């Protein structure tokens, strides 16, 4: 993915299918999220995007598999990945067995 602190992430959604896309770009604009790093890992603080999509990330674990889509790079002005969601219920702390 060639991620770096000076890169940016944008998200797009296909209106017909609802498919989400991640676009990694060198150009910053008002639609971009900063790519940040911590302890050698890169992440995108995208809480606003999840909120706008109505995702219940507090009660669910939300992960995405990314599938590279080079034919869309020129149109969407960046390195494009289709986002395939994997959502599962978050375990409650009280439901876990704790050995004492």
URWOSUL-V652798 format. One line per field, one symbol per residue. phi: phi as a letter, one per 20 degrees, with the letter a starting at -180 (. if undefined). psi: psi as a letter, one per 40 degrees, with the letter a starting at -180 (. if undefined). A space follows every 50 residues. Layout:
BEGIN
phi: ???
psi: ???
END
This chain:
BEGIN
phi: .lfbfeeccccccfffenfecdceceeebfeedfedcblnddbdfdggff ffemfefedcedcceddfcgfegffelredcfddecdcffffgfeefded
psi: efiideiihiiihhddeehiihhhiehhaeeiiihiihfeiiihgfdddd ddefhgedeihhihhhhhgdeedddefahhhhhhihhihhhideeihhh.
END
